Amino acid sequence: MSQSLSRILIHLVFSTKHREPFLGADSRERAFAYLAGTLNELNNPAILVGGMSDHVHLLFVLARSQPLSKVVEIVKKQSSKWAKEHVHPGFYWQTGYGAFSVSPSNIPDVKAYIANQEKHHNGLTFQDEFRELLRRHGVEWDEKYLWD
């Protein structure tokens, strides 16, 4: 084969440091747009970005030529810098993240999940949501290293 082709869909999840509710209603949509724009600039087309005041969900297509860890590093670094200027001077993202592969047939479900975060989080913490994502995707974890 003379050409390398791929389409890897990623559902990326990470929170603000210590789950501080920095992304209020007034800044949330701007932050989501900034995150999507950063992904797009990196040639990782954003499908949908959403979340709550203390965490974000990014659904995107991973560029064939970029490792996921580098994409996450750049997205978090650039958006953190932006958020310090436009949201709160003490803004930080948590150190870690969760990244989950998505089948093309599940795109509508993941988009609905991201779009309905407010309803989904009625009585559910980010920590409980994240643990459930890990369980659903068969990821083992050690609770003492999960949060910062």
C-alpha distance (Angstrom), angle and dihedral (degrees) to the residues before:
residue distance angle dihedral
M1 . . .
S2 3.79 . .
Q3 3.79 96.9 .
S4 3.80 131.6 55.9
L5 3.79 113.2 -138.2
S6 3.79 133.3 179.1
R7 3.79 143.0 156.9
I8 3.77 111.0 -165.7
L9 3.78 114.8 172.5
I10 3.80 117.0 -155.1
H11 3.81 131.7 -164.3
L12 3.81 103.4 -159.8
V13 3.81 121.3 -169.1
F14 3.79 130.0 -176.4
S15 3.78 137.4 149.1
T16 3.74 139.5 -141.1
K17 3.79 114.1 -90.5
H18 3.81 109.1 -76.6
R19 3.82 86.3 -1.0
E20 3.80 91.4 -82.4
P21 3.84 108.9 179.9
F22 3.81 94.2 -123.2
L23 3.81 96.3 141.5
G24 3.77 101.1 77.4
A25 3.79 123.8 178.2
D26 3.81 90.4 -92.7
S27 3.83 94.7 56.6
R28 3.79 104.4 26.3
E29 3.81 99.4 88.2
R30 3.81 91.8 45.2
A31 3.81 89.8 50.9
F32 3.81 91.4 49.1
A33 3.80 90.4 49.5
Y34 3.80 90.7 49.2
L35 3.81 91.6 50.5
A36 3.82 91.3 48.8
G37 3.79 91.0 47.6
T38 3.79 91.4 50.9
L39 3.80 91.2 51.6
N40 3.79 90.5 48.6
E41 3.81 92.2 49.6
L42 3.80 88.3 54.0
N43 3.84 90.1 53.0
N44 3.80 91.3 -109.4
P45 3.81 100.0 123.3
A46 3.78 111.9 -136.3
I47 3.79 114.6 -133.9
L48 3.81 96.9 -179.7
V49 3.80 137.5 -17.1
G50 3.79 122.0 -165.9
G51 3.76 143.3 132.7
M52 3.74 144.0 131.1
S53 3.81 137.4 -74.3
D54 3.83 91.7 -76.3
H55 3.82 105.3 33.9
V56 3.79 146.2 23.4
H57 3.80 138.6 -141.0
L58 3.81 119.2 -153.6
L59 3.79 121.9 -170.2
F60 3.79 111.5 -168.9
V61 3.78 147.4 141.6
L62 3.80 112.2 -100.8
A63 3.79 112.9 -130.2
R64 3.79 112.7 -117.2
S65 3.79 92.6 -128.5
Q66 3.82 99.7 49.4
P67 3.79 131.0 75.0
L68 3.80 113.9 -128.2
S69 3.80 93.1 -124.6
K70 3.82 91.3 57.7
V71 3.81 92.6 48.0
V72 3.82 90.3 50.9
E73 3.80 91.6 47.2
I74 3.81 93.2 52.2
V75 3.81 95.2 42.4
K76 3.80 92.8 49.9
K77 3.81 94.2 43.4
Q78 3.81 95.8 48.4
S79 3.80 95.1 42.1
S80 3.80 92.0 46.4
K81 3.79 90.1 54.0
W82 3.82 90.1 48.2
A83 3.82 91.8 47.5
K84 3.81 92.4 51.1
E85 3.81 87.9 58.4
H86 3.82 99.7 38.3
V87 3.80 107.6 25.1
H88 3.82 113.5 24.2
P89 3.82 132.8 -23.0
G90 3.81 91.0 -132.0
F91 3.80 94.5 53.6
Y92 3.81 119.0 138.8
W93 3.78 135.4 158.2
Q94 3.79 119.9 -131.7
T95 3.80 114.2 -96.7
G96 3.79 97.7 -115.2
Y97 3.78 137.0 48.9
G98 3.76 142.9 -168.9
A99 3.78 120.2 -123.3
F100 3.78 121.7 -173.2
S101 3.78 130.9 -176.4
V102 3.79 116.6 -121.2
S103 3.77 126.4 -153.5
P104 3.83 113.2 -132.9
S105 3.81 88.1 -121.1
N106 3.83 89.1 59.7
I107 3.81 96.9 52.5
P108 3.84 93.3 99.8
D109 3.82 91.4 51.3
V110 3.82 94.0 47.2
K111 3.82 91.0 46.7
A112 3.82 90.3 51.3
Y113 3.80 90.0 47.4
I114 3.81 91.5 52.7
A115 3.81 94.2 42.1
N116 3.82 92.3 51.8
Q117 3.79 98.6 49.8
E118 3.81 95.2 126.1
K119 3.78 92.2 54.3
H120 3.79 91.5 41.0
H121 3.82 92.5 53.1
N122 3.77 95.9 51.9
G123 3.82 96.0 126.6
L124 3.82 94.9 -11.6
T125 3.80 121.9 107.6
F126 3.78 123.9 -143.1
Q127 3.81 89.1 -114.3
D128 3.81 92.1 56.6
E129 3.80 91.4 45.2
F130 3.81 91.8 50.2
R131 3.81 93.0 48.3
E132 3.81 88.9 51.8
L133 3.82 91.2 51.2
L134 3.80 89.4 50.7
R135 3.83 91.1 49.7
R136 3.81 92.8 47.4
H137 3.79 91.3 51.8
G138 3.81 95.3 44.1
V139 3.80 95.0 -114.9
E140 3.80 116.7 155.0
W141 3.81 117.2 -146.1
D142 3.76 143.3 175.9
E143 3.80 110.8 -128.3
K144 3.81 93.5 -146.4
Y145 3.82 90.2 63.1
L146 3.79 98.2 39.1
W147 3.80 101.7 82.6
D148 3.79 136.1 47.5
